[in-house]
Every structure is written in C-alpha cells, then in structure tokens.
Amino acid sequence: MKYLKLVLPIIGLILSFSDVYAFTPQEGMAFFDKYKSFANTYDEKLLELYSPDVKVIREVVKPSGGTESVNIPSKRFFHELKIGQKTAKLKKYQNKYKNVIVQEVPNGVKISAERQPSKETYWLKMYQIVESTESGPKITEEMMQTKVQSFLKMKK
C-alpha cells in the first residue's frame, strides 16, 4: 500500500507532463497562420519556427508532369532561406494557400495545403509536420512541391 501511494503521484506527474506539450489541430492552424505571416512579410522569426534538424523535402514537378524528391540538408536550407528572404522582399514574392487541413499525427500535427507562388496560376502541394517542444512548436518536416528544376542538381 505504501508503494502504491508513492508510485501513483509519480505516474500522475509523468502523464500530466506529457500533456503539457500536446499540440492540437486548432493550435496547428494558429501556428500555420503565424508561419504564413512571417513568410509573406520576410520576418526573420520564420527561422525560429523550424527545428534545427528539420527534414526538408522539395518535390520537383518535372515538365513531363512526373515528380522527383530531393532532400535538402537543414544547414543549407537555413542558409538559403536567409538569402531567399532578401530576394523575395525585393520582388514582393508571396505564397497563397488554400485547402489547409490540420490533422493530428503521433508526433504532433500535420498541416497540408496547396500553395500558389507569386504571379503563377498553378497550385502545388505542401505539408509540414509540427511537433511541440520545450521551446514551443517547431516544424520537424516540410515538403513543398516546386517547378524549379535546379533543385534536381542538389540530388547528385
């Protein structure tokens, strides 16, 4: 009986601690709204939304209609994102999103949407896996389709 009195509070503490970092679909939608705002205003805080070891996938849509996935190393991604924000700001580049769906997955939430690049008429698929961490929600995986063929050179 004494053992049970000691173990039950520890189990309760563990269970309540795991709930502290739970991330709901509603919070996922609010996170994505923040992501869109930071991205479309070229805010450097965008970088803080990503996990330092984020898995970045660019699915290149070939002119033939086929696709090929390219994994981008996180260090390179962050470097190019910083440079890209400056260029995007000069060109007033922004993405539009539609059909946003946020669903729970075992490790957080998955945010799926269609993305329309500036001055284009087509829509491309994208998703992000967002996990709750001690320092707040972070994107741990991101896949975006692109028609930029130069990404294929990174695969080699």
Secondary structure, 3 states (H helix, E strand, C coil): CHHHHHHHHHHHHHHHHHHHCCCCHHHHHHHHHHHHHHHHCCCHHHHHHEEEEEEEEEEEECCCCCEEEEEECHHHHHHHHHHHHHHHHHHCCCCEEEEEEEEEECCEEEEEEEEECCCCCCCEEEEEEEEEECCEEEEEEEEEEECCHHHHHHHC
